[in-house]
């Protein structure tokens, strides 16, 4: 009996250890993909999940969708339109699979709205026919789970990126970003978390656009403490901000999309 219990305990431990290793691998791939602006690492994360997890489990399916979410954004930023369109189709198909299984899953509703936004990013004319639908899905997700950092992030994005005449509002977007940041910090989920860094990027850049340079500097210094070699901040945003703060430059802040990959 003791031998049986010992073997059972060992098998549970090994299964748990394997799960943790898998999660660590995926998180590291996503983090490196973001920091290094490397869409290939997003593709590797996708393949890892497809080959090493049971996609009938909701958690794994959501993780795979999240990787397509990151991959698509990176491909769009690199202007790899055909590859991005293919990633959108695959991502949307996975979202539909999840919604059939769980029609009210907040993350699935959120991702459905986001992938509609990606379609619009590839074809701006679709904003007139799909824009409202995409926002509605994200709003529905937010109403269902208003404390989910991923949903707060995308709710903020839905206000940050559109122009004003399409409902864009950077000051309002900032509130959602900051709520997500606070939740991740309270949960101690700031290390090797690409989304946390991205939230700080858009927080800082929002402050710049709102002419709150000292607050923007706090956001960028937080990033550099966690990721000192993150080139988007180290070599671009922070030097420009410091030059403006020190009166060396009068260069106006540009409304640039600092999503997953903007620099070539």
C-alpha positions as protocol buffer text, in pm:
chain_id: "A"
residue {
  index: 1
  type: UNK
  ca { x: 0 y: 0 z: 0 }
}
residue {
  index: 2
  type: UNK
  ca { x: 282 y: 238 z: 94 }
}
residue {
  index: 3
  type: UNK
  ca { x: 461 y: 156 z: -233 }
}
residue {
  index: 4
  type: UNK
  ca { x: 143 y: 227 z: -430 }
}
residue {
  index: 5
  type: UNK
  ca { x: 92 y: 563 z: -259 }
}
residue {
  index: 6
  type: UNK
  ca { x: 457 y: 654 z: -312 }
}
residue {
  index: 7
  type: UNK
  ca { x: 435 y: 573 z: -683 }
}
residue {
  index: 8
  type: UNK
  ca { x: 109 y: 764 z: -717 }
}
residue {
  index: 9
  type: UNK
  ca { x: 258 y: 1067 z: -543 }
}
residue {
  index: 10
  type: UNK
  ca { x: 564 y: 1050 z: -767 }
}
residue {
  index: 11
  type: UNK
  ca { x: 352 y: 1030 z: -1083 }
}
residue {
  index: 12
  type: UNK
  ca { x: 148 y: 1334 z: -975 }
}
residue {
  index: 13
  type: UNK
  ca { x: 467 y: 1525 z: -898 }
}
residue {
  index: 14
  type: UNK
  ca { x: 621 y: 1437 z: -1234 }
}
residue {
  index: 15
  type: UNK
  ca { x: 304 y: 1540 z: -1415 }
}
residue {
  index: 16
  type: UNK
  ca { x: 299 y: 1870 z: -1228 }
}
residue {
  index: 17
  type: UNK
  ca { x: 670 y: 1928 z: -1294 }
}
residue {
  index: 18
  type: UNK
  ca { x: 616 y: 1856 z: -1663 }
}
residue {
  index: 19
  type: UNK
  ca { x: 329 y: 2106 z: -1671 }
}
residue {
  index: 20
  type: UNK
  ca { x: 543 y: 2373 z: -1504 }
}
residue {
  index: 21
  type: UNK
  ca { x: 829 y: 2309 z: -1747 }
}
residue {
  index: 22
  type: UNK
  ca { x: 590 y: 2344 z: -2040 }
}
residue {
  index: 23
  type: UNK
  ca { x: 449 y: 2671 z: -1905 }
}
residue {
  index: 24
  type: UNK
  ca { x: 800 y: 2806 z: -1844 }
}
residue {
  index: 25
  type: UNK
  ca { x: 904 y: 2717 z: -2200 }
}
residue {
  index: 26
  type: UNK
  ca { x: 600 y: 2889 z: -2351 }
}
residue {
  index: 27
  type: UNK
  ca { x: 633 y: 3201 z: -2134 }
}
residue {
  index: 28
  type: UNK
  ca { x: 1004 y: 3231 z: -2219 }
}
residue {
  index: 29
  type: UNK
  ca { x: 937 y: 3196 z: -2591 }
}
residue {
  index: 30
  type: UNK
  ca { x: 668 y: 3465 z: -2575 }
}
residue {
  index: 31
  type: UNK
  ca { x: 885 y: 3697 z: -2368 }
}
residue {
  index: 32
  type: UNK
  ca { x: 1185 y: 3660 z: -2599 }
}
residue {
  index: 33
  type: UNK
  ca { x: 963 y: 3702 z: -2904 }
}
residue {
  index: 34
  type: UNK
  ca { x: 843 y: 4036 z: -2767 }
}
residue {
  index: 35
  type: UNK
  ca { x: 1177 y: 4167 z: -2640 }
}
residue {
  index: 36
  type: UNK
  ca { x: 1370 y: 4062 z: -2951 }
}
residue {
  index: 37
  type: UNK
  ca { x: 1087 y: 4150 z: -3193 }
}
residue {
  index: 38
  type: UNK
  ca { x: 1114 y: 3797 z: -3332 }
}
residue {
  index: 39
  type: UNK
  ca { x: 800 y: 3655 z: -3491 }
}
residue {
  index: 40
  type: UNK
  ca { x: 977 y: 3319 z: -3538 }
}
residue {
  index: 41
  type: UNK
  ca { x: 971 y: 3267 z: -3162 }
}
residue {
  index: 42
  type: UNK
  ca { x: 596 y: 3326 z: -3163 }
}
residue {
  index: 43
  type: UNK
  ca { x: 574 y: 3051 z: -3425 }
}
residue {
  index: 44
  type: UNK
  ca { x: 785 y: 2824 z: -3204 }
}
residue {
  index: 45
  type: UNK
  ca { x: 550 y: 2886 z: -2912 }
}
residue {
  index: 46
  type: UNK
  ca { x: 255 y: 2790 z: -3135 }
}
residue {
  index: 47
  type: UNK
  ca { x: 427 y: 2467 z: -3243 }
}
residue {
  index: 48
  type: UNK
  ca { x: 526 y: 2380 z: -2888 }
}
residue {
  index: 49
  type: UNK
  ca { x: 168 y: 2403 z: -2766 }
}
residue {
  index: 50
  type: UNK
  ca { x: 31 y: 2215 z: -3066 }
}
residue {
  index: 51
  type: UNK
  ca { x: 281 y: 1931 z: -3018 }
}
residue {
  index: 52
  type: UNK
  ca { x: 296 y: 1907 z: -2639 }
}
residue {
  index: 53
  type: UNK
  ca { x: -48 y: 1981 z: -2500 }
}
residue {
  index: 54
  type: UNK
  ca { x: -401 y: 1845 z: -2508 }
}
residue {
  index: 55
  type: UNK
  ca { x: -599 y: 2103 z: -2701 }
}
residue {
  index: 56
  type: UNK
  ca { x: -929 y: 1966 z: -2577 }
}
residue {
  index: 57
  type: UNK
  ca { x: -843 y: 2135 z: -2246 }
}
residue {
  index: 58
  type: UNK
  ca { x: -962 y: 2496 z: -2229 }
}
residue {
  index: 59
  type: UNK
  ca { x: -644 y: 2629 z: -2069 }
}
residue {
  index: 60
  type: UNK
  ca { x: -425 y: 2492 z: -2347 }
}
residue {
  index: 61
  type: UNK
  ca { x: -657 y: 2614 z: -2619 }
}
residue {
  index: 62
  type: UNK
  ca { x: -658 y: 2963 z: -2467 }
}
residue {
  index: 63
  type: UNK
  ca { x: -278 y: 2957 z: -2454 }
}
residue {
  index: 64
  type: UNK
  ca { x: -258 y: 2863 z: -2821 }
}
residue {
  index: 65
  type: UNK
  ca { x: -500 y: 3142 z: -2915 }
}
residue {
  index: 66
  type: UNK
  ca { x: -287 y: 3383 z: -2712 }
}
residue {
  index: 67
  type: UNK
  ca { x: 20 y: 3282 z: -2913 }
}
residue {
  index: 68
  type: UNK
  ca { x: -164 y: 3341 z: -3240 }
}
residue {
  index: 69
  type: UNK
  ca { x: -269 y: 3676 z: -3093 }
}
residue {
  index: 70
  type: UNK
  ca { x: 97 y: 3770 z: -3045 }
}
residue {
  index: 71
  type: UNK
  ca { x: 214 y: 3617 z: -3372 }
}
residue {
  index: 72
  type: UNK
  ca { x: -50 y: 3802 z: -3576 }
}
residue {
  index: 73
  type: UNK
  ca { x: 39 y: 4138 z: -3425 }
}
residue {
  index: 74
  type: UNK
  ca { x: 408 y: 4082 z: -3495 }
}
residue {
  index: 75
  type: UNK
  ca { x: 338 y: 3980 z: -3857 }
}
residue {
  index: 76
  type: UNK
  ca { x: 115 y: 4284 z: -3915 }
}
residue {
  index: 77
  type: UNK
  ca { x: 383 y: 4515 z: -3774 }
}
residue {
  index: 78
  type: UNK
  ca { x: 641 y: 4360 z: -4008 }
}
residue {
  index: 79
  type: UNK
  ca { x: 398 y: 4411 z: -4297 }
}
residue {
  index: 80
  type: UNK
  ca { x: 392 y: 4037 z: -4371 }
}
residue {
  index: 81
  type: UNK
  ca { x: 34 y: 4060 z: -4492 }
}
residue {
  index: 82
  type: UNK
  ca { x: -17 y: 3711 z: -4634 }
}
residue {
  index: 83
  type: UNK
  ca { x: 132 y: 3544 z: -4329 }
}
residue {
  index: 84
  type: UNK
  ca { x: -74 y: 3769 z: -4101 }
}
residue {
  index: 85
  type: UNK
  ca { x: -394 y: 3686 z: -4288 }
}
residue {
  index: 86
  type: UNK
  ca { x: -319 y: 3314 z: -4247 }
}
residue {
  index: 87
  type: UNK
  ca { x: -253 y: 3359 z: -3874 }
}
residue {
  index: 88
  type: UNK
  ca { x: -582 y: 3550 z: -3837 }
}
residue {
  index: 89
  type: UNK
  ca { x: -774 y: 3263 z: -3998 }
}
residue {
  index: 90
  type: UNK
  ca { x: -611 y: 3007 z: -3771 }
}
residue {
  index: 91
  type: UNK
  ca { x: -665 y: 3223 z: -3464 }
}
residue {
  index: 92
  type: UNK
  ca { x: -1029 y: 3287 z: -3549 }
}
residue {
  index: 93
  type: UNK
  ca { x: -1087 y: 2917 z: -3609 }
}
residue {
  index: 94
  type: UNK
  ca { x: -949 y: 2834 z: -3264 }
}
residue {
  index: 95
  type: UNK
  ca { x: -1163 y: 3105 z: -3106 }
}
residue {
  index: 96
  type: UNK
  ca { x: -1474 y: 2958 z: -3270 }
}
residue {
  index: 97
  type: UNK
  ca { x: -1378 y: 2614 z: -3138 }
}
residue {
  index: 98
  type: UNK
  ca { x: -1355 y: 2755 z: -2787 }
}
residue {
  index: 99
  type: UNK
  ca { x: -1682 y: 2946 z: -2819 }
}
residue {
  index: 100
  type: UNK
  ca { x: -1865 y: 2633 z: -2932 }
}
residue {
  index: 101
  type: UNK
  ca { x: -1737 y: 2464 z: -2621 }
}
residue {
  index: 102
  type: UNK
  ca { x: -1790 y: 2762 z: -2389 }
}
residue {
  index: 103
  type: UNK
  ca { x: -2015 y: 3029 z: -2551 }
}
residue {
  index: 104
  type: UNK
  ca { x: -1971 y: 3275 z: -2265 }
}
residue {
  index: 105
  type: UNK
  ca { x: -1597 y: 3231 z: -2211 }
}
residue {
  index: 106
  type: UNK
  ca { x: -1476 y: 3592 z: -2151 }
}
residue {
  index: 107
  type: UNK
  ca { x: -1131 y: 3538 z: -2302 }
}
residue {
  index: 108
  type: UNK
  ca { x: -1280 y: 3377 z: -2612 }
}
residue {
  index: 109
  type: UNK
  ca { x: -1516 y: 3673 z: -2658 }
}
residue {
  index: 110
  type: UNK
  ca { x: -1224 y: 3910 z: -2608 }
}
residue {
  index: 111
  type: UNK
  ca { x: -1004 y: 3733 z: -2863 }
}
residue {
  index: 112
  type: UNK
  ca { x: -1289 y: 3726 z: -3114 }
}
residue {
  index: 113
  type: UNK
  ca { x: -1303 y: 4105 z: -3089 }
}
residue {
  index: 114
  type: UNK
  ca { x: -925 y: 4136 z: -3117 }
}
residue {
  index: 115
  type: UNK
  ca { x: -901 y: 3920 z: -3429 }
}
residue {
  index: 116
  type: UNK
  ca { x: -1171 y: 4133 z: -3590 }
}
residue {
  index: 117
  type: UNK
  ca { x: -944 y: 4427 z: -3510 }
}
residue {
  index: 118
  type: UNK
  ca { x: -658 y: 4247 z: -3684 }
}
residue {
  index: 119
  type: UNK
  ca { x: -875 y: 4207 z: -3994 }
}
residue {
  index: 120
  type: UNK
  ca { x: -931 y: 4582 z: -3990 }
}
residue {
  index: 121
  type: UNK
  ca { x: -556 y: 4642 z: -3949 }
}
residue {
  index: 122
  type: UNK
  ca { x: -502 y: 4458 z: -4279 }
}
residue {
  index: 123
  type: UNK
  ca { x: -790 y: 4633 z: -4452 }
}
residue {
  index: 124
  type: UNK
  ca { x: -893 y: 4970 z: -4305 }
}
residue {
  index: 125
  type: UNK
  ca { x: -1215 y: 4973 z: -4510 }
}
residue {
  index: 126
  type: UNK
  ca { x: -1345 y: 4689 z: -4292 }
}
residue {
  index: 127
  type: UNK
  ca { x: -1366 y: 4935 z: -4004 }
}
residue {
  index: 128
  type: UNK
  ca { x: -1701 y: 5056 z: -4139 }
}
residue {
  index: 129
  type: UNK
  ca { x: -1853 y: 4706 z: -4141 }
}
residue {
  index: 130
  type: UNK
  ca { x: -1665 y: 4520 z: -3866 }
}
residue {
  index: 131
  type: UNK
  ca { x: -1541 y: 4789 z: -3627 }
}
residue {
  index: 132
  type: UNK
  ca { x: -1850 y: 4805 z: -3407 }
}
residue {
  index: 133
  type: UNK
  ca { x: -1875 y: 4427 z: -3388 }
}
residue {
  index: 134
  type: UNK
  ca { x: -1515 y: 4393 z: -3269 }
}
residue {
  index: 135
  type: UNK
  ca { x: -1563 y: 4655 z: -2997 }
}
residue {
  index: 136
  type: UNK
  ca { x: -1887 y: 4489 z: -2886 }
}
residue {
  index: 137
  type: UNK
  ca { x: -1713 y: 4155 z: -2830 }
}
residue {
  index: 138
  type: UNK
  ca { x: -1438 y: 4319 z: -2625 }
}
residue {
  index: 139
  type: UNK
  ca { x: -1695 y: 4513 z: -2422 }
}
residue {
  index: 140
  type: UNK
  ca { x: -1894 y: 4195 z: -2359 }
}
residue {
  index: 141
  type: UNK
  ca { x: -1575 y: 4022 z: -2239 }
}
residue {
  index: 142
  type: UNK
  ca { x: -1499 y: 4314 z: -2008 }
}
residue {
  index: 143
  type: UNK
  ca { x: -1848 y: 4307 z: -1859 }
}
residue {
  index: 144
  type: UNK
  ca { x: -1808 y: 3934 z: -1790 }
}
residue {
  index: 145
  type: UNK
  ca { x: -1458 y: 3957 z: -1638 }
}
residue {
  index: 146
  type: UNK
  ca { x: -1358 y: 4318 z: -1558 }
}
residue {
  index: 147
  type: UNK
  ca { x: -1049 y: 4219 z: -1358 }
}
residue {
  index: 148
  type: UNK
  ca { x: -878 y: 4002 z: -1618 }
}
residue {
  index: 149
  type: UNK
  ca { x: -547 y: 4172 z: -1718 }
}
residue {
  index: 150
  type: UNK
  ca { x: -564 y: 4039 z: -2075 }
}
residue {
  index: 151
  type: UNK
  ca { x: -916 y: 4174 z: -2123 }
}
residue {
  index: 152
  type: UNK
  ca { x: -824 y: 4506 z: -1961 }
}
residue {
  index: 153
  type: UNK
  ca { x: -524 y: 4528 z: -2194 }
}
residue {
  index: 154
  type: UNK
  ca { x: -738 y: 4478 z: -2504 }
}
residue {
  index: 155
  type: UNK
  ca { x: -1013 y: 4704 z: -2372 }
}
residue {
  index: 156
  type: UNK
  ca { x: -746 y: 4972 z: -2339 }
}
residue {
  index: 157
  type: UNK
  ca { x: -617 y: 4896 z: -2689 }
}
residue {
  index: 158
  type: UNK
  ca { x: -969 y: 4936 z: -2829 }
}
residue {
  index: 159
  type: UNK
  ca { x: -957 y: 5296 z: -2706 }
}
residue {
  index: 160
  type: UNK
  ca { x: -587 y: 5369 z: -2759 }
}
residue {
  index: 161
  type: UNK
  ca { x: -542 y: 5286 z: -3127 }
}
residue {
  index: 162
  type: UNK
  ca { x: -854 y: 5409 z: -3312 }
}
residue {
  index: 163
  type: UNK
  ca { x: -867 y: 5775 z: -3419 }
}
residue {
  index: 164
  type: UNK
  ca { x: -1096 y: 6005 z: -3220 }
}
residue {
  index: 165
  type: UNK
  ca { x: -1376 y: 5995 z: -3478 }
}
residue {
  index: 166
  type: UNK
  ca { x: -1386 y: 5614 z: -3432 }
}
residue {
  index: 167
  type: UNK
  ca { x: -1408 y: 5647 z: -3055 }
}
residue {
  index: 168
  type: UNK
  ca { x: -1038 y: 5658 z: -2970 }
}
residue {
  index: 169
  type: UNK
  ca { x: -953 y: 5810 z: -2633 }
}
residue {
  index: 170
  type: UNK
  ca { x: -599 y: 5774 z: -2496 }
}
residue {
  index: 171
  type: UNK
  ca { x: -681 y: 5921 z: -2156 }
}
residue {
  index: 172
  type: UNK
  ca { x: -958 y: 5665 z: -2108 }
}
residue {
  index: 173
  type: UNK
  ca { x: -738 y: 5384 z: -2243 }
}
residue {
  index: 174
  type: UNK
  ca { x: -477 y: 5470 z: -1982 }
}
residue {
  index: 175
  type: UNK
  ca { x: -722 y: 5384 z: -1701 }
}
residue {
  index: 176
  type: UNK
  ca { x: -761 y: 5028 z: -1828 }
}
residue {
  index: 177
  type: UNK
  ca { x: -387 y: 4983 z: -1880 }
}
residue {
  index: 178
  type: UNK
  ca { x: -316 y: 5101 z: -1527 }
}
residue {
  index: 179
  type: UNK
  ca { x: -577 y: 4872 z: -1376 }
}
residue {
  index: 180
  type: UNK
  ca { x: -418 y: 4576 z: -1558 }
}
residue {
  index: 181
  type: UNK
  ca { x: -71 y: 4685 z: -1443 }
}
residue {
  index: 182
  type: UNK
  ca { x: -186 y: 4709 z: -1081 }
}
residue {
  index: 183
  type: UNK
  ca { x: -345 y: 4364 z: -1093 }
}
residue {
  index: 184
  type: UNK
  ca { x: -33 y: 4200 z: -1239 }
}
residue {
  index: 185
  type: UNK
  ca { x: 185 y: 4371 z: -979 }
}
residue {
  index: 186
  type: UNK
  ca { x: -42 y: 4256 z: -695 }
}
residue {
  index: 187
  type: UNK
  ca { x: -35 y: 3904 z: -837 }
}
residue {
  index: 188
  type: UNK
  ca { x: 345 y: 3924 z: -862 }
}
residue {
  index: 189
  type: UNK
  ca { x: 330 y: 3844 z: -1233 }
}
residue {
  index: 190
  type: UNK
  ca { x: 581 y: 4097 z: -1362 }
}
residue {
  index: 191
  type: UNK
  ca { x: 888 y: 3883 z: -1431 }
}
residue {
  index: 192
  type: UNK
  ca { x: 932 y: 3750 z: -1786 }
}
residue {
  index: 193
  type: UNK
  ca { x: 582 y: 3874 z: -1868 }
}
residue {
  index: 194
  type: UNK
  ca { x: 575 y: 4033 z: -2211 }
}
residue {
  index: 195
  type: UNK
  ca { x: 226 y: 4172 z: -2161 }
}
residue {
  index: 196
  type: UNK
  ca { x: 331 y: 4354 z: -1844 }
}
residue {
  index: 197
  type: UNK
  ca { x: 615 y: 4522 z: -2035 }
}
residue {
  index: 198
  type: UNK
  ca { x: 382 y: 4614 z: -2319 }
}
residue {
  index: 199
  type: UNK
  ca { x: 135 y: 4765 z: -2074 }
}
residue {
  index: 200
  type: UNK
  ca { x: 416 y: 4980 z: -1934 }
}
residue {
  index: 201
  type: UNK
  ca { x: 517 y: 5083 z: -2288 }
}
residue {
  index: 202
  type: UNK
  ca { x: 171 y: 5206 z: -2377 }
}
residue {
  index: 203
  type: UNK
  ca { x: 129 y: 5362 z: -2032 }
}
residue {
  index: 204
  type: UNK
  ca { x: 450 y: 5559 z: -2079 }
}
residue {
  index: 205
  type: UNK
  ca { x: 372 y: 5658 z: -2435 }
}
residue {
  index: 206
  type: UNK
  ca { x: 20 y: 5764 z: -2334 }
}
residue {
  index: 207
  type: UNK
  ca { x: 171 y: 5990 z: -2070 }
}
residue {
  index: 208
  type: UNK
  ca { x: 401 y: 6140 z: -2333 }
}
residue {
  index: 209
  type: UNK
  ca { x: 108 y: 6215 z: -2562 }
}
residue {
  index: 210
  type: UNK
  ca { x: -74 y: 6371 z: -2266 }
}
residue {
  index: 211
  type: UNK
  ca { x: 240 y: 6583 z: -2195 }
}
residue {
  index: 212
  type: UNK
  ca { x: 309 y: 6411 z: -1861 }
}
residue {
  index: 213
  type: UNK
  ca { x: 678 y: 6347 z: -1926 }
}
residue {
  index: 214
  type: UNK
  ca { x: 781 y: 6279 z: -1564 }
}
residue {
  index: 215
  type: UNK
  ca { x: 514 y: 6011 z: -1532 }
}
residue {
  index: 216
  type: UNK
  ca { x: 623 y: 5865 z: -1867 }
}
residue {
  index: 217
  type: UNK
  ca { x: 979 y: 5846 z: -1734 }
}
residue {
  index: 218
  type: UNK
  ca { x: 861 y: 5638 z: -1435 }
}
residue {
  index: 219
  type: UNK
  ca { x: 700 y: 5388 z: -1670 }
}
residue {
  index: 220
  type: UNK
  ca { x: 1011 y: 5358 z: -1887 }
}
residue {
  index: 221
  type: UNK
  ca { x: 1244 y: 5321 z: -1588 }
}
residue {
  index: 222
  type: UNK
  ca { x: 1027 y: 5037 z: -1459 }
}
residue {
  index: 223
  type: UNK
  ca { x: 1074 y: 4863 z: -1794 }
}
residue {
  index: 224
  type: UNK
  ca { x: 1451 y: 4917 z: -1800 }
}
residue {
  index: 225
  type: UNK
  ca { x: 1480 y: 4773 z: -1451 }
}
residue {
  index: 226
  type: UNK
  ca { x: 1315 y: 4451 z: -1568 }
}
residue {
  index: 227
  type: UNK
  ca { x: 1456 y: 4444 z: -1921 }
}
residue {
  index: 228
  type: UNK
  ca { x: 1764 y: 4671 z: -1947 }
}
residue {
  index: 229
  type: UNK
  ca { x: 1836 y: 4572 z: -2308 }
}
residue {
  index: 230
  type: UNK
  ca { x: 1484 y: 4626 z: -2440 }
}
residue {
  index: 231
  type: UNK
  ca { x: 1577 y: 4835 z: -2744 }
}
residue {
  index: 232
  type: UNK
  ca { x: 1235 y: 4996 z: -2801 }
}
residue {
  index: 233
  type: UNK
  ca { x: 1284 y: 5178 z: -2471 }
}
residue {
  index: 234
  type: UNK
  ca { x: 1662 y: 5183 z: -2429 }
}
residue {
  index: 235
  type: UNK
  ca { x: 1748 y: 5309 z: -2778 }
}
residue {
  index: 236
  type: UNK
  ca { x: 1432 y: 5492 z: -2883 }
}
residue {
  index: 237
  type: UNK
  ca { x: 1159 y: 5610 z: -2647 }
}
residue {
  index: 238
  type: UNK
  ca { x: 1359 y: 5681 z: -2333 }
}
residue {
  index: 239
  type: UNK
  ca { x: 1647 y: 5879 z: -2496 }
}
residue {
  index: 240
  type: UNK
  ca { x: 1394 y: 6096 z: -2683 }
}
residue {
  index: 241
  type: UNK
  ca { x: 1199 y: 6154 z: -2362 }
}
residue {
  index: 242
  type: UNK
  ca { x: 1513 y: 6246 z: -2164 }
}
residue {
  index: 243
  type: UNK
  ca { x: 1623 y: 6487 z: -2436 }
}
residue {
  index: 244
  type: UNK
  ca { x: 1288 y: 6661 z: -2416 }
}
residue {
  index: 245
  type: UNK
  ca { x: 1287 y: 6669 z: -2033 }
}
residue {
  index: 246
  type: UNK
  ca { x: 1641 y: 6817 z: -2032 }
}
residue {
  index: 247
  type: UNK
  ca { x: 1551 y: 7079 z: -2292 }
}
residue {
  index: 248
  type: UNK
  ca { x: 1787 y: 6936 z: -2551 }
}
residue {
  index: 249
  type: UNK
  ca { x: 1509 y: 6855 z: -2795 }
}
residue {
  index: 250
  type: UNK
  ca { x: 1174 y: 7006 z: -2888 }
}
residue {
  index: 251
  type: UNK
  ca { x: 1077 y: 6709 z: -3102 }
}
residue {
  index: 252
  type: UNK
  ca { x: 704 y: 6652 z: -3079 }
}
residue {
  index: 253
  type: UNK
  ca { x: 583 y: 6313 z: -2957 }
}
residue {
  index: 254
  type: UNK
  ca { x: 453 y: 6105 z: -3244 }
}
residue {
  index: 255
  type: UNK
  ca { x: 143 y: 5889 z: -3224 }
}
residue {
  index: 256
  type: UNK
  ca { x: 324 y: 5566 z: -3308 }
}
residue {
  index: 257
  type: UNK
  ca { x: 186 y: 5216 z: -3269 }
}
residue {
  index: 258
  type: UNK
  ca { x: 416 y: 5067 z: -3007 }
}
residue {
  index: 259
  type: UNK
  ca { x: 246 y: 4731 z: -3015 }
}
residue {
  index: 260
  type: UNK
  ca { x: 440 y: 4406 z: -3039 }
}
residue {
  index: 261
  type: UNK
  ca { x: 686 y: 4507 z: -3305 }
}
residue {
  index: 262
  type: UNK
  ca { x: 720 y: 4850 z: -3455 }
}
residue {
  index: 263
  type: UNK
  ca { x: 1091 y: 4879 z: -3524 }
}
residue {
  index: 264
  type: UNK
  ca { x: 1253 y: 4715 z: -3822 }
}
